[in-house]
Amino acid sequence: MADEEDDIILSELDDEALALQMHDDLYDGLKEEIEEGVNILLGRGWEPYEVLTKALVAGMTIVGIDFRDGILFVPEVLLAANAMKGGMAILKPLLAETGAPSVGTMVIGTVKGDIHDIGKNLVAMMMEGAGFDIHDLGINNSVDAYIDALKEQNADILGMSALLTTTMPYMKVVIDTLVETGIRDNYIVMVGGAPLNEEFGNAIGADAYCRDAAVAVETAKEFMDRKHNQMAPL
Ligand code: B1M
């Protein structure tokens, strides 16, 4: 594929061809090309969220399928992730550009044993764009790390991400600890990640399972509306 790449001038492709080319470039871990593609699409008037979902997330889905099927291996997927992060860095300030006052405060992090952070970063970016204060704890978070941050930040929402079937049960450990320490009801707990579903979210006692970053934003806004209405004087 590298020889073909040499001849391709991204700016000469139409929108559809460019998005498809970006899926290939993401697959090949070509960070500079991804950054160039993102800038071209933005220059053509694409909304940042459209670039994110149609060019980057869609490309990463293909990477995920071939990783699962043993066609791609960890080093290649790391390169793809690095390219994706290059594109996301350009989109981040644009998605966060609302200038709205804080809607609420969220502590978010990937659970213990899990180093996947792309989806979590995306949720954090979108939430920030929607006016939330975000405290991102990064990856591999213990119960204590979550609870300390919730208290320190006087947070409204706890967001947890897990991408592995082996790490998702840790979310229940965190929620159970919140219950045991009597602080569960102080926080809205939202969970997400590719292997989760609604049923799992309910089973572990989360307030909401969020399929993607857009759903996370909508869900968080709804919960914050309800919280503010409950607290409003009658
Ligand atoms: Co990993 N990996 N990986 N990996 N990896 C998966 C998850 C896997 C499904 C691949 C596969 O087999 N098809 C598989 C898990 C299988 C399973 O558990 N059933 C897997 C595996 C097995 C592994 C290793 C064990 C591989 C190995 O070492 N043999 C290893 C584990 C390391 C560890 O964590 N301890 C590993 C390592 C890696 C890399 C380091 C190479 C890299 C991570 C780089 C990084 O994140 N910085 C990587 C990647 C990139 C993937 C895939 C290909 C892509 C994940 C991703 O970024 N998706 C992934 C395959 C897949 O998921 N299709 C895979 C794009 C992202 C935008 O989507 O994260 O789902 P996602 O986030 C979405 C929603 O889920 C939701 O919103 C996001 C945006 O819309 N969401 C939330 C996510 N978190 C949320 C939190 C919320 C709300 C919504 O809070 C409120």
py3Dmol code that shows the C-alpha trace and the ligand (Angstrom):
import py3Dmol

protein = """\
ATOM      1  CA  MET A   1       0.000   0.000   0.000  1.00  0.00           C
ATOM      2  CA  ALA A   2       2.980   2.327   0.649  1.00  0.00           C
ATOM      3  CA  ASP A   3       3.762   2.761  -3.082  1.00  0.00           C
ATOM      4  CA  GLU A   4       0.196   3.740  -3.841  1.00  0.00           C
ATOM      5  CA  GLU A   5       0.282   6.271  -0.979  1.00  0.00           C
ATOM      6  CA  ASP A   6       3.204   8.110  -2.600  1.00  0.00           C
ATOM      7  CA  ASP A   7       1.037   9.020  -5.572  1.00  0.00           C
ATOM      8  CA  ILE A   8      -2.012  10.126  -3.656  1.00  0.00           C
ATOM      9  CA  ILE A   9      -2.512  13.836  -3.099  1.00  0.00           C
ATOM     10  CA  LEU A  10      -5.108  14.026  -0.361  1.00  0.00           C
ATOM     11  CA  SER A  11      -6.291  17.511  -1.241  1.00  0.00           C
ATOM     12  CA  GLU A  12      -7.209  16.344  -4.755  1.00  0.00           C
ATOM     13  CA  LEU A  13      -9.625  13.662  -3.503  1.00  0.00           C
ATOM     14  CA  ASP A  14     -13.316  14.401  -3.181  1.00  0.00           C
ATOM     15  CA  ASP A  15     -14.826  14.172   0.308  1.00  0.00           C
ATOM     16  CA  GLU A  16     -15.933  10.563   0.103  1.00  0.00           C
ATOM     17  CA  ALA A  17     -12.655   9.336  -1.395  1.00  0.00           C
ATOM     18  CA  LEU A  18     -10.693  11.321   1.164  1.00  0.00           C
ATOM     19  CA  ALA A  19     -12.613   9.805   4.089  1.00  0.00           C
ATOM     20  CA  LEU A  20     -11.975   6.321   2.664  1.00  0.00           C
ATOM     21  CA  GLN A  21      -8.304   7.142   2.114  1.00  0.00           C
ATOM     22  CA  MET A  22      -8.122   8.273   5.733  1.00  0.00           C
ATOM     23  CA  HIS A  23      -9.461   4.888   6.837  1.00  0.00           C
ATOM     24  CA  ASP A  24      -6.520   3.342   4.934  1.00  0.00           C
ATOM     25  CA  ASP A  25      -4.052   5.840   6.368  1.00  0.00           C
ATOM     26  CA  LEU A  26      -5.289   5.176   9.887  1.00  0.00           C
ATOM     27  CA  TYR A  27      -4.933   1.456   9.233  1.00  0.00           C
ATOM     28  CA  ASP A  28      -1.344   2.099   8.121  1.00  0.00           C
ATOM     29  CA  GLY A  29      -0.661   4.317  11.143  1.00  0.00           C
ATOM     30  CA  LEU A  30       0.173   7.373   9.031  1.00  0.00           C
ATOM     31  CA  LYS A  31      -0.205  10.160  11.563  1.00  0.00           C
ATOM     32  CA  GLU A  32       0.865  13.059   9.320  1.00  0.00           C
ATOM     33  CA  GLU A  33      -1.550  12.004   6.592  1.00  0.00           C
ATOM     34  CA  ILE A  34      -4.360  11.726   9.124  1.00  0.00           C
ATOM     35  CA  GLU A  35      -3.614  15.210  10.420  1.00  0.00           C
ATOM     36  CA  GLU A  36      -3.537  16.533   6.866  1.00  0.00           C
ATOM     37  CA  GLY A  37      -6.823  14.811   6.053  1.00  0.00           C
ATOM     38  CA  VAL A  38      -8.516  16.218   9.135  1.00  0.00           C
ATOM     39  CA  ASN A  39      -7.393  19.726   8.225  1.00  0.00           C
ATOM     40  CA  ILE A  40      -8.582  19.336   4.631  1.00  0.00           C
ATOM     41  CA  LEU A  41     -12.050  18.142   5.697  1.00  0.00           C
ATOM     42  CA  LEU A  42     -12.363  20.959   8.236  1.00  0.00           C
ATOM     43  CA  GLY A  43     -11.285  23.405   5.535  1.00  0.00           C
ATOM     44  CA  ARG A  44     -14.082  22.065   3.346  1.00  0.00           C
ATOM     45  CA  GLY A  45     -16.638  22.886   6.016  1.00  0.00           C
ATOM     46  CA  TRP A  46     -17.069  19.491   7.683  1.00  0.00           C
ATOM     47  CA  GLU A  47     -18.230  19.731  11.291  1.00  0.00           C
ATOM     48  CA  PRO A  48     -15.539  18.515  13.738  1.00  0.00           C
ATOM     49  CA  TYR A  49     -17.893  15.799  15.013  1.00  0.00           C
ATOM     50  CA  GLU A  50     -18.476  14.569  11.456  1.00  0.00           C
ATOM     51  CA  VAL A  51     -14.724  14.333  10.832  1.00  0.00           C
ATOM     52  CA  LEU A  52     -14.343  12.473  14.112  1.00  0.00           C
ATOM     53  CA  THR A  53     -17.043   9.900  13.449  1.00  0.00           C
ATOM     54  CA  LYS A  54     -16.899   9.434   9.662  1.00  0.00           C
ATOM     55  CA  ALA A  55     -13.142   9.657   9.093  1.00  0.00           C
ATOM     56  CA  LEU A  56     -11.502   8.622  12.370  1.00  0.00           C
ATOM     57  CA  VAL A  57     -13.863   6.407  14.396  1.00  0.00           C
ATOM     58  CA  ALA A  58     -15.048   4.566  11.278  1.00  0.00           C
ATOM     59  CA  GLY A  59     -11.414   3.898  10.338  1.00  0.00           C
ATOM     60  CA  MET A  60     -10.636   2.621  13.816  1.00  0.00           C
ATOM     61  CA  THR A  61     -13.548   0.198  13.574  1.00  0.00           C
ATOM     62  CA  ILE A  62     -11.843  -1.465  10.601  1.00  0.00           C
ATOM     63  CA  VAL A  63      -8.590  -1.663  12.572  1.00  0.00           C
ATOM     64  CA  GLY A  64     -10.533  -3.317  15.418  1.00  0.00           C
ATOM     65  CA  ILE A  65     -11.995  -5.974  13.134  1.00  0.00           C
ATOM     66  CA  ASP A  66      -8.608  -6.931  11.696  1.00  0.00           C
ATOM     67  CA  PHE A  67      -7.031  -6.892  15.174  1.00  0.00           C
ATOM     68  CA  ARG A  68      -9.722  -9.299  16.326  1.00  0.00           C
ATOM     69  CA  ASP A  69      -9.160 -11.534  13.317  1.00  0.00           C
ATOM     70  CA  GLY A  70      -5.401 -11.701  13.836  1.00  0.00           C
ATOM     71  CA  ILE A  71      -4.581  -9.710  10.691  1.00  0.00           C
ATOM     72  CA  LEU A  72      -3.175  -6.775  12.652  1.00  0.00           C
ATOM     73  CA  PHE A  73      -1.023  -7.046  15.778  1.00  0.00           C
ATOM     74  CA  VAL A  74      -0.357  -4.816  18.782  1.00  0.00           C
ATOM     75  CA  PRO A  75       2.493  -2.735  17.241  1.00  0.00           C
ATOM     76  CA  GLU A  76       0.387  -1.925  14.176  1.00  0.00           C
ATOM     77  CA  VAL A  77      -2.648  -1.099  16.277  1.00  0.00           C
ATOM     78  CA  LEU A  78      -0.497   1.182  18.431  1.00  0.00           C
ATOM     79  CA  LEU A  79       0.549   3.060  15.299  1.00  0.00           C
ATOM     80  CA  ALA A  80      -3.085   3.358  14.240  1.00  0.00           C
ATOM     81  CA  ALA A  81      -3.975   4.622  17.715  1.00  0.00           C
ATOM     82  CA  ASN A  82      -1.163   7.162  17.503  1.00  0.00           C
ATOM     83  CA  ALA A  83      -2.434   8.388  14.130  1.00  0.00           C
ATOM     84  CA  MET A  84      -5.964   8.622  15.546  1.00  0.00           C
ATOM     85  CA  LYS A  85      -4.702  10.671  18.473  1.00  0.00           C
ATOM     86  CA  GLY A  86      -2.980  13.059  16.028  1.00  0.00           C
ATOM     87  CA  GLY A  87      -6.323  13.705  14.354  1.00  0.00           C
ATOM     88  CA  MET A  88      -8.149  13.975  17.665  1.00  0.00           C
ATOM     89  CA  ALA A  89      -5.679  16.597  18.915  1.00  0.00           C
ATOM     90  CA  ILE A  90      -6.687  18.887  16.042  1.00  0.00           C
ATOM     91  CA  LEU A  91     -10.392  18.349  16.724  1.00  0.00           C
ATOM     92  CA  LYS A  92     -10.214  18.714  20.509  1.00  0.00           C
ATOM     93  CA  PRO A  93     -10.159  22.536  20.729  1.00  0.00           C
ATOM     94  CA  LEU A  94     -12.889  22.756  18.094  1.00  0.00           C
ATOM     95  CA  LEU A  95     -15.163  20.349  19.949  1.00  0.00           C
ATOM     96  CA  ALA A  96     -14.498  22.231  23.185  1.00  0.00           C
ATOM     97  CA  GLU A  97     -15.222  25.621  21.639  1.00  0.00           C
ATOM     98  CA  THR A  98     -18.626  26.291  23.156  1.00  0.00           C
ATOM     99  CA  GLY A  99     -17.545  28.824  25.774  1.00  0.00           C
ATOM    100  CA  ALA A 100     -20.579  27.739  27.808  1.00  0.00           C
ATOM    101  CA  PRO A 101     -20.504  27.956  31.620  1.00  0.00           C
ATOM    102  CA  SER A 102     -19.811  24.661  33.405  1.00  0.00           C
ATOM    103  CA  VAL A 103     -22.788  22.323  33.284  1.00  0.00           C
ATOM    104  CA  GLY A 104     -21.285  19.965  35.846  1.00  0.00           C
ATOM    105  CA  THR A 105     -18.069  18.226  36.832  1.00  0.00           C
ATOM    106  CA  MET A 106     -17.065  14.771  35.685  1.00  0.00           C
ATOM    107  CA  VAL A 107     -14.254  12.507  36.795  1.00  0.00           C
ATOM    108  CA  ILE A 108     -13.451  10.009  34.068  1.00  0.00           C
ATOM    109  CA  GLY A 109     -10.900   7.242  33.681  1.00  0.00           C
ATOM    110  CA  THR A 110     -10.244   3.789  32.287  1.00  0.00           C
ATOM    111  CA  VAL A 111     -10.470   1.041  34.900  1.00  0.00           C
ATOM    112  CA  LYS A 112      -7.667  -0.890  36.529  1.00  0.00           C
ATOM    113  CA  GLY A 113      -5.846  -3.345  34.271  1.00  0.00           C
ATOM    114  CA  ASP A 114      -6.959  -1.585  31.102  1.00  0.00           C
ATOM    115  CA  ILE A 115      -4.805   0.759  29.021  1.00  0.00           C
ATOM    116  CA  HIS A 116      -7.283   1.579  26.236  1.00  0.00           C
ATOM    117  CA  ASP A 117      -7.891   5.310  26.268  1.00  0.00           C
ATOM    118  CA  ILE A 118      -9.034   6.472  22.847  1.00  0.00           C
ATOM    119  CA  GLY A 119     -12.769   6.114  23.495  1.00  0.00           C
ATOM    120  CA  LYS A 120     -12.423   7.574  26.975  1.00  0.00           C
ATOM    121  CA  ASN A 121     -10.492  10.543  25.552  1.00  0.00           C
ATOM    122  CA  LEU A 122     -13.209  11.053  23.008  1.00  0.00           C
ATOM    123  CA  VAL A 123     -15.908  11.077  25.665  1.00  0.00           C
ATOM    124  CA  ALA A 124     -13.848  13.558  27.694  1.00  0.00           C
ATOM    125  CA  MET A 125     -13.424  15.803  24.653  1.00  0.00           C
ATOM    126  CA  MET A 126     -17.106  15.772  23.783  1.00  0.00           C
ATOM    127  CA  MET A 127     -18.159  16.374  27.368  1.00  0.00           C
ATOM    128  CA  GLU A 128     -15.771  19.306  27.582  1.00  0.00           C
ATOM    129  CA  GLY A 129     -17.240  20.621  24.355  1.00  0.00           C
ATOM    130  CA  ALA A 130     -20.680  20.420  25.939  1.00  0.00           C
ATOM    131  CA  GLY A 131     -19.559  22.606  28.846  1.00  0.00           C
ATOM    132  CA  PHE A 132     -18.605  20.063  31.511  1.00  0.00           C
ATOM    133  CA  ASP A 133     -15.481  20.380  33.665  1.00  0.00           C
ATOM    134  CA  ILE A 134     -13.516  17.222  33.072  1.00  0.00           C
ATOM    135  CA  HIS A 135     -10.960  15.607  35.329  1.00  0.00           C
ATOM    136  CA  ASP A 136      -9.365  12.862  33.313  1.00  0.00           C
ATOM    137  CA  LEU A 137      -7.573  10.273  35.417  1.00  0.00           C
ATOM    138  CA  GLY A 138      -6.114   8.463  32.420  1.00  0.00           C
ATOM    139  CA  ILE A 139      -5.794   4.684  32.367  1.00  0.00           C
ATOM    140  CA  ASN A 140      -5.494   1.836  34.866  1.00  0.00           C
ATOM    141  CA  ASN A 141      -7.438   3.413  37.726  1.00  0.00           C
ATOM    142  CA  SER A 142      -7.981   1.829  41.113  1.00  0.00           C
ATOM    143  CA  VAL A 143     -11.069   2.336  43.277  1.00  0.00           C
ATOM    144  CA  ASP A 144      -9.077   4.722  45.465  1.00  0.00           C
ATOM    145  CA  ALA A 145      -8.009   6.841  42.510  1.00  0.00           C
ATOM    146  CA  TYR A 146     -11.641   7.285  41.440  1.00  0.00           C
ATOM    147  CA  ILE A 147     -12.948   7.992  44.921  1.00  0.00           C
ATOM    148  CA  ASP A 148     -10.164  10.425  45.844  1.00  0.00           C
ATOM    149  CA  ALA A 149     -10.761  12.385  42.626  1.00  0.00           C
ATOM    150  CA  LEU A 150     -14.550  12.437  43.094  1.00  0.00           C
ATOM    151  CA  LYS A 151     -14.120  13.937  46.547  1.00  0.00           C
ATOM    152  CA  GLU A 152     -11.340  16.353  45.596  1.00  0.00           C
ATOM    153  CA  GLN A 153     -13.185  17.668  42.585  1.00  0.00           C
ATOM    154  CA  ASN A 154     -16.577  17.722  44.283  1.00  0.00           C
ATOM    155  CA  ALA A 155     -17.713  15.939  41.134  1.00  0.00           C
ATOM    156  CA  ASP A 156     -21.252  15.330  39.928  1.00  0.00           C
ATOM    157  CA  ILE A 157     -20.473  12.463  37.595  1.00  0.00           C
ATOM    158  CA  LEU A 158     -18.197   9.450  37.572  1.00  0.00           C
ATOM    159  CA  GLY A 159     -17.412   8.090  34.100  1.00  0.00           C
ATOM    160  CA  MET A 160     -15.673   4.754  33.746  1.00  0.00           C
ATOM    161  CA  SER A 161     -14.380   3.150  30.573  1.00  0.00           C
ATOM    162  CA  ALA A 162     -13.376  -0.484  29.945  1.00  0.00           C
ATOM    163  CA  LEU A 163     -12.496  -2.150  26.659  1.00  0.00           C
ATOM    164  CA  LEU A 164     -11.741  -5.652  27.870  1.00  0.00           C
ATOM    165  CA  THR A 165     -14.148  -8.307  29.058  1.00  0.00           C
ATOM    166  CA  THR A 166     -11.576  -9.041  31.762  1.00  0.00           C
ATOM    167  CA  THR A 167     -11.527  -5.459  33.099  1.00  0.00           C
ATOM    168  CA  MET A 168     -15.190  -4.494  32.847  1.00  0.00           C
ATOM    169  CA  PRO A 169     -16.113  -6.334  36.101  1.00  0.00           C
ATOM    170  CA  TYR A 170     -13.874  -3.847  37.926  1.00  0.00           C
ATOM    171  CA  MET A 171     -16.564  -1.239  37.386  1.00  0.00           C
ATOM    172  CA  LYS A 172     -18.742  -3.185  39.797  1.00  0.00           C
ATOM    173  CA  VAL A 173     -15.917  -3.175  42.352  1.00  0.00           C
ATOM    174  CA  VAL A 174     -15.863   0.625  42.159  1.00  0.00           C
ATOM    175  CA  ILE A 175     -19.647   0.980  42.428  1.00  0.00           C
ATOM    176  CA  ASP A 176     -19.844  -1.529  45.293  1.00  0.00           C
ATOM    177  CA  THR A 177     -17.194   0.462  47.158  1.00  0.00           C
ATOM    178  CA  LEU A 178     -19.185   3.663  46.642  1.00  0.00           C
ATOM    179  CA  VAL A 179     -22.189   1.875  48.145  1.00  0.00           C
ATOM    180  CA  GLU A 180     -20.206   0.412  51.067  1.00  0.00           C
ATOM    181  CA  THR A 181     -18.749   3.795  51.946  1.00  0.00           C
ATOM    182  CA  GLY A 182     -22.191   5.411  51.824  1.00  0.00           C
ATOM    183  CA  ILE A 183     -21.417   7.863  49.023  1.00  0.00           C
ATOM    184  CA  ARG A 184     -23.032   6.098  46.048  1.00  0.00           C
ATOM    185  CA  ASP A 185     -25.962   8.519  45.852  1.00  0.00           C
ATOM    186  CA  ASN A 186     -23.674  11.543  45.715  1.00  0.00           C
ATOM    187  CA  TYR A 187     -22.689  10.734  42.160  1.00  0.00           C
ATOM    188  CA  ILE A 188     -24.162   9.929  38.782  1.00  0.00           C
ATOM    189  CA  VAL A 189     -22.264   6.877  37.542  1.00  0.00           C
ATOM    190  CA  MET A 190     -21.982   6.427  33.791  1.00  0.00           C
ATOM    191  CA  VAL A 191     -20.114   3.582  32.130  1.00  0.00           C
ATOM    192  CA  GLY A 192     -19.036   2.818  28.585  1.00  0.00           C
ATOM    193  CA  GLY A 193     -16.711   0.814  26.364  1.00  0.00           C
ATOM    194  CA  ALA A 194     -17.044  -1.577  23.446  1.00  0.00           C
ATOM    195  CA  PRO A 195     -17.768  -4.823  25.371  1.00  0.00           C
ATOM    196  CA  LEU A 196     -20.440  -3.284  27.634  1.00  0.00           C
ATOM    197  CA  ASN A 197     -24.174  -3.087  27.098  1.00  0.00           C
ATOM    198  CA  GLU A 198     -27.268  -1.776  28.818  1.00  0.00           C
ATOM    199  CA  GLU A 199     -27.837  -5.022  30.673  1.00  0.00           C
ATOM    200  CA  PHE A 200     -24.331  -4.965  32.117  1.00  0.00           C
ATOM    201  CA  GLY A 201     -24.728  -1.340  33.162  1.00  0.00           C
ATOM    202  CA  ASN A 202     -27.931  -2.220  35.030  1.00  0.00           C
ATOM    203  CA  ALA A 203     -26.453  -5.346  36.583  1.00  0.00           C
ATOM    204  CA  ILE A 204     -23.514  -3.508  38.152  1.00  0.00           C
ATOM    205  CA  GLY A 205     -25.696  -0.678  39.457  1.00  0.00           C
ATOM    206  CA  ALA A 206     -24.561   2.114  37.139  1.00  0.00           C
ATOM    207  CA  ASP A 207     -26.977   4.963  36.445  1.00  0.00           C
ATOM    208  CA  ALA A 208     -26.368   4.715  32.715  1.00  0.00           C
ATOM    209  CA  TYR A 209     -24.561   2.770  30.053  1.00  0.00           C
ATOM    210  CA  CYS A 210     -23.455   5.034  27.191  1.00  0.00           C
ATOM    211  CA  ARG A 211     -23.026   3.505  23.757  1.00  0.00           C
ATOM    212  CA  ASP A 212     -20.841   6.333  22.486  1.00  0.00           C
ATOM    213  CA  ALA A 213     -19.545   9.794  23.267  1.00  0.00           C
ATOM    214  CA  ALA A 214     -22.617  11.575  21.901  1.00  0.00           C
ATOM    215  CA  VAL A 215     -24.908   9.451  24.075  1.00  0.00           C
ATOM    216  CA  ALA A 216     -22.642  10.148  27.056  1.00  0.00           C
ATOM    217  CA  VAL A 217     -23.091  13.896  26.558  1.00  0.00           C
ATOM    218  CA  GLU A 218     -26.871  13.655  26.182  1.00  0.00           C
ATOM    219  CA  THR A 219     -27.189  11.347  29.182  1.00  0.00           C
ATOM    220  CA  ALA A 220     -25.007  13.545  31.377  1.00  0.00           C
ATOM    221  CA  LYS A 221     -27.009  16.638  30.429  1.00  0.00           C
ATOM    222  CA  GLU A 222     -30.296  14.889  31.252  1.00  0.00           C
ATOM    223  CA  PHE A 223     -29.006  13.754  34.643  1.00  0.00           C
ATOM    224  CA  MET A 224     -27.691  17.229  35.449  1.00  0.00           C
ATOM    225  CA  ASP A 225     -31.038  18.780  34.478  1.00  0.00           C
ATOM    226  CA  ARG A 226     -32.817  16.366  36.790  1.00  0.00           C
ATOM    227  CA  LYS A 227     -30.324  17.043  39.590  1.00  0.00           C
ATOM    228  CA  HIS A 228     -30.775  20.805  39.300  1.00  0.00           C
ATOM    229  CA  ASN A 229     -34.567  20.527  39.128  1.00  0.00           C
ATOM    230  CA  GLN A 230     -34.664  18.351  42.240  1.00  0.00           C
ATOM    231  CA  MET A 231     -32.611  20.926  44.091  1.00  0.00           C
ATOM    232  CA  ALA A 232     -34.603  23.924  42.874  1.00  0.00           C
ATOM    233  CA  PRO A 233     -36.846  25.432  45.589  1.00  0.00           C
ATOM    234  CA  LEU A 234     -40.541  24.569  45.237  1.00  0.00           C
TER     235      LEU A 234
END
"""
ligand_1 = """\
91
B1M
Co -6.950 -3.656 22.420
N -8.439 -4.934 22.439
N -5.903 -4.896 23.463
N -5.505 -2.422 22.115
N -8.070 -2.797 21.093
C -9.729 -4.454 21.814
C -10.608 -3.785 22.862
C -10.345 -5.813 21.272
C -11.860 -5.818 21.180
C -9.681 -6.150 19.931
C -10.246 -7.388 19.305
O -9.897 -8.473 19.684
N -11.087 -7.185 18.336
C -9.775 -6.836 22.321
C -10.647 -7.100 23.547
C -11.321 -8.439 23.517
C -12.129 -8.689 24.728
O -11.861 -8.301 25.815
N -13.211 -9.388 24.488
C -8.447 -6.201 22.689
C -7.363 -6.892 23.279
C -7.521 -8.387 23.438
C -6.191 -6.237 23.691
C -4.958 -6.856 24.375
C -5.263 -7.863 25.476
C -4.095 -7.435 23.262
C -2.855 -8.164 23.703
O -2.010 -7.611 24.353
N -2.822 -9.398 23.325
C -4.245 -5.605 24.957
C -4.775 -5.262 26.355
C -3.951 -4.222 27.050
C -4.606 -3.764 28.344
O -5.468 -2.901 28.317
N -4.240 -4.339 29.457
C -4.688 -4.565 23.967
C -3.924 -3.456 23.603
C -4.293 -2.502 22.690
C -3.383 -1.391 22.190
C -2.426 -0.848 23.269
C -2.573 -1.942 21.040
C -4.410 -0.361 21.626
C -4.864 0.691 22.663
C -4.245 2.045 22.407
C -4.926 3.113 23.218
O -6.086 3.060 23.556
N -4.145 4.107 23.526
C -5.620 -1.250 21.359
C -6.694 -0.888 20.522
C -6.545 0.428 19.765
C -7.856 -1.686 20.379
C -9.032 -1.528 19.391
C -8.524 -1.975 18.035
C -9.648 -0.166 19.235
C -10.166 0.468 20.528
C -10.528 1.887 20.206
O -9.744 2.796 20.460
N -11.678 2.073 19.555
C -10.103 -2.511 20.035
C -11.074 -3.105 19.041
C -12.440 -2.435 19.115
O -12.864 -1.926 20.117
N -13.129 -2.490 18.015
C -9.279 -3.364 20.910
C -12.132 3.377 19.099
C -12.889 4.090 20.213
C -13.390 5.431 19.692
O -14.008 3.291 20.566
O -13.045 2.696 22.826
O -15.205 1.643 22.007
P -14.309 2.790 22.062
O -15.095 4.031 22.710
C -16.388 4.444 22.308
C -17.528 3.753 23.080
O -17.199 2.464 23.524
C -17.862 4.719 24.180
O -17.638 5.969 23.550
C -16.476 5.893 22.742
C -16.554 6.887 21.632
O -17.736 6.843 20.906
N -17.104 4.718 25.427
C -17.604 5.340 26.546
C -15.875 4.266 25.738
N -15.560 4.541 26.994
C -16.604 5.209 27.535
C -16.799 5.739 28.809
C -17.990 6.376 29.077
C -18.978 6.497 28.098
C -18.811 5.978 26.811
O -18.126 6.891 30.324
C -19.212 7.589 30.630
"""
view = py3Dmol.view(width=600, height=400)
view.addModel(protein, "pdb")
view.setStyle({"model": 0}, {"cartoon": {"style": "trace"}})
view.addModel(ligand_1, "xyz")
view.setStyle({"model": 1}, {"stick": {}})
view.zoomTo()
view.show()
